[in-house]
Amino acid sequence: MSQETVQILMDMGFEKEKAEKSVSMTGNLGVEPAMEWLLAHNEEMEPSTSQGSSTSNTTSEMNTSTSSSAVPKSYKCEDCNKLFADTAALEYHAMKSGHSNFSESTEEKKPLTEEEKKEQMKKLEERLKEKRREREAKEKEEENEKEKIRIRSGKELAAAKKKLEDENIKKIMDERKREKQEEKIARDRVKAQIEADKLARKKLFGQMSGEEQPKPVLPVAVLSPQKQAKDYKETKLQIRLTNGQTIVQTFNVNEMLAAVRVYIELNRSDGDAPFNLMTSFPRKVFTNDDYDKPLGVLGLVPSAVIILSKSLQ
């Protein structure tokens, strides 16, 4: 049994026997359960006076037969004039208040009056309410902290997912770029071989007369990208799939159109059939060369609608 809990209850004005019984009945769970038990059973418990009467009679007989000197019945704090029934209560008061001047007293500690008991019970109920408020506030604070941890974990998970998706897109783009470079080298090699074969056949059949006149090179008109009213950093694309559904995603204006195609392949919900990309206004079907151009150069800023059309190949 916790003597500290018993002393707290005794300091509130409860009798030692009631305090010990309340602690025992509540399984020694602390001051609050013991106080609740006392509030519920205070009227049922009658103070036991038989032991006190027996002790008093024995003490009186001993005093009468042995000596007429006064016997101390309590302990008194000289600093605050409070009386205590035993040394345990005295020690608890000294620890709580810091007082150190005590003496024995022949004055018996008087029991609490009905008004004092009611006042003590009122204080007890207020303390219980305060304990409940503190517990509820602590539980609410713990719940808020759990919610913060959950939100932080969700953000970290989303960031990790976005990072992984960006890495996958970059990896696929690098692979496609490498494949295109290899295809270009192979085409150039085939073209060179064809030209060599043509020259060889002309020499063989004597069709070459003098030096070949170089073919005039026609000037190629270079299409400059449309000037942007603002220096946009991002563009918002609305992508319409072949099944009618729409995907909306934001890209950097310097990303290639190939990155948009990779994103569509990873997130489309209309199957895996081949497709082409086009815009409706102005109407334009993007070619293989367009996939190596930035979105800003293609004029797809600050927003645009891209439509998937089924490929005939």
SVG drawing of the C-alpha trace seen along z (x, -y; Angstrom):
<svg xmlns="http://www.w3.org/2000/svg" viewBox="-24 -40 60 44">
<polyline fill="none" stroke="black" stroke-width="0.4" points="0.0,0.0 1.3,-3.4 1.8,-5.4 2.3,-8.6 -1.3,-8.3 -2.6,-7.6 -0.8,-10.7 -2.2,-12.9 -5.8,-11.8 -5.1,-12.3 -3.8,-15.8 -7.1,-16.5 -8.9,-15.7 -9.9,-12.1 -9.4,-9.7 -6.5,-7.2 -8.7,-4.2 -10.9,-5.5 -7.8,-6.6 -6.2,-3.1 -9.4,-1.4 -9.9,-3.5 -6.4,-2.8 -6.8,0.9 -10.3,1.1 -8.9,-0.7 -5.9,1.6 -3.4,-1.0 -3.8,-2.8 -3.1,-6.4 -4.8,-9.4 -7.4,-10.0 -9.1,-6.5 -9.0,-6.6 -10.6,-10.0 -13.4,-8.8 -14.0,-5.8 -14.2,-8.0 -16.7,-10.3 -18.9,-7.4 -18.7,-5.6 -18.2,-8.5 -21.7,-8.2 -21.5,-4.4 -18.4,-4.4 -18.8,-5.1 -15.8,-6.1 -14.6,-3.4 -14.2,-4.6 -14.0,-1.3 -10.3,-1.0 -9.8,-4.7 -12.0,-4.3 -10.1,-1.1 -6.8,-2.8 -8.1,-5.9 -9.4,-3.8 -6.1,-1.8 -4.1,-5.0 -6.3,-6.6 -5.8,-3.5 -2.1,-3.6 -1.9,-7.3 -4.0,-6.9 -2.0,-3.9 1.5,-5.0 1.8,-8.8 -0.3,-11.9 2.0,-13.4 0.4,-14.6 0.7,-12.3 1.3,-13.8 -1.7,-13.2 -0.5,-14.9 2.3,-16.7 2.3,-20.4 4.0,-22.5 5.3,-25.7 5.5,-27.4 1.9,-27.1 0.2,-25.7 -1.2,-22.6 -1.8,-19.4 -0.9,-16.0 -2.1,-12.6 1.1,-10.6 4.7,-11.0 3.9,-9.9 1.6,-12.8 4.2,-15.1 6.9,-13.9 4.7,-14.4 3.8,-17.9 7.5,-18.7 8.4,-17.4 5.6,-19.3 5.9,-22.7 9.5,-22.8 8.7,-23.5 11.2,-22.2 9.9,-23.4 7.8,-20.7 6.8,-19.7 4.7,-17.3 1.3,-18.5 -1.3,-17.3 -4.0,-18.8 -5.9,-16.2 -6.5,-16.7 -10.2,-17.5 -12.2,-15.7 -13.6,-17.8 -17.0,-19.4 -19.7,-18.8 -19.0,-22.2 -15.3,-21.5 -16.0,-18.0 -18.3,-19.6 -15.6,-22.2 -13.0,-19.4 -15.2,-17.3 -15.7,-20.4 -12.0,-20.9 -11.6,-17.2 -14.1,-17.3 -12.4,-20.4 -9.1,-18.6 -10.6,-15.6 -12.0,-17.8 -8.6,-19.5 -6.9,-16.1 -9.4,-15.1 -8.8,-18.3 -5.1,-17.8 -5.5,-14.2 -7.8,-15.2 -5.4,-18.0 -2.5,-15.6 -4.4,-13.0 -5.4,-15.8 -1.7,-16.9 -0.6,-13.3 -3.3,-12.9 -2.2,-16.1 1.4,-14.9 0.4,-11.6 -1.5,-13.5 1.6,-15.6 3.7,-12.5 1.1,-10.9 1.1,-14.0 4.9,-14.2 5.1,-10.5 2.6,-11.0 4.6,-13.9 7.8,-12.0 6.2,-9.0 4.8,-11.2 8.2,-12.9 9.9,-9.5 7.3,-8.3 7.8,-11.5 11.5,-11.1 11.3,-7.5 9.0,-8.4 11.3,-11.2 14.3,-8.8 12.3,-6.2 11.3,-8.9 15.0,-10.1 16.2,-6.6 13.7,-5.8 14.5,-9.1 18.2,-8.4 17.6,-4.9 15.5,-6.3 18.1,-9.0 20.8,-6.3 18.6,-4.2 17.9,-7.2 21.6,-8.0 22.4,-4.4 19.6,-4.4 21.0,-7.7 24.5,-6.2 23.1,-3.2 21.0,-5.3 24.1,-7.5 26.1,-4.3 23.5,-2.9 23.2,-6.2 27.0,-6.4 27.1,-2.9 24.3,-3.7 26.1,-6.8 29.3,-4.8 27.5,-2.1 26.0,-4.8 29.4,-6.3 30.9,-2.9 28.1,-2.1 28.6,-5.4 32.3,-4.9 31.7,-1.3 29.3,-2.3 31.1,-5.5 28.2,-7.7 30.2,-10.3 31.2,-13.1 33.5,-15.5 33.0,-16.8 29.5,-16.8 28.0,-20.2 27.0,-20.7 23.3,-20.8 22.1,-24.2 21.2,-24.2 17.9,-25.8 17.7,-28.0 15.8,-26.3 13.4,-28.5 14.1,-28.2 11.0,-28.4 11.7,-30.4 9.6,-29.6 6.8,-31.9 7.8,-34.6 6.3,-34.3 4.7,-37.2 6.3,-36.0 9.3,-34.0 7.4,-30.9 9.1,-28.3 6.4,-25.6 3.5,-24.6 0.3,-22.8 -0.7,-20.2 -4.2,-18.6 -3.7,-15.2 -6.8,-13.5 -6.5,-9.7 -8.1,-7.6 -10.8,-6.4 -12.0,-10.0 -10.3,-10.3 -8.0,-13.2 -4.7,-13.5 -3.5,-16.9 0.2,-17.3 2.7,-20.2 6.1,-20.1 9.1,-22.3 9.2,-24.3 12.7,-23.0 11.6,-19.3 11.5,-17.5 8.2,-16.3 9.6,-12.8 9.3,-13.2 5.6,-13.9 5.3,-10.8 7.1,-8.7 4.8,-10.1 1.7,-9.2 3.0,-5.6 3.5,-5.2 0.1,-6.7 -2.4,-6.0 -5.6,-4.1 -6.6,-3.3 -4.4,-0.3 -1.0,-0.1 -1.8,-0.6 0.6,-2.7 -0.3,-6.4 0.6,-9.7 0.5,-13.1 -1.3,-16.1 -2.9,-19.4 -6.3,-20.5 -5.7,-24.3 -3.6,-24.8 -3.9,-21.3 -0.5,-19.7 0.6,-16.1 4.1,-15.8 6.8,-14.0 9.7,-12.0 12.0,-15.1 9.5,-17.1 10.1,-14.7 13.6,-16.0 12.5,-19.6 11.6,-21.4 8.0,-22.2 8.8,-25.9 10.1,-25.7 7.0,-23.8 4.8,-26.6 3.1,-24.4 3.2,-27.2 1.8,-28.3 -0.8,-25.6 -2.0,-23.4 -4.2,-20.4 -2.5,-17.4 -4.6,-14.6 -3.7,-11.0 -4.6,-9.6 -4.3,-5.9 -1.2,-5.2 -1.8,-3.5 1.5,-1.6"/>
</svg>
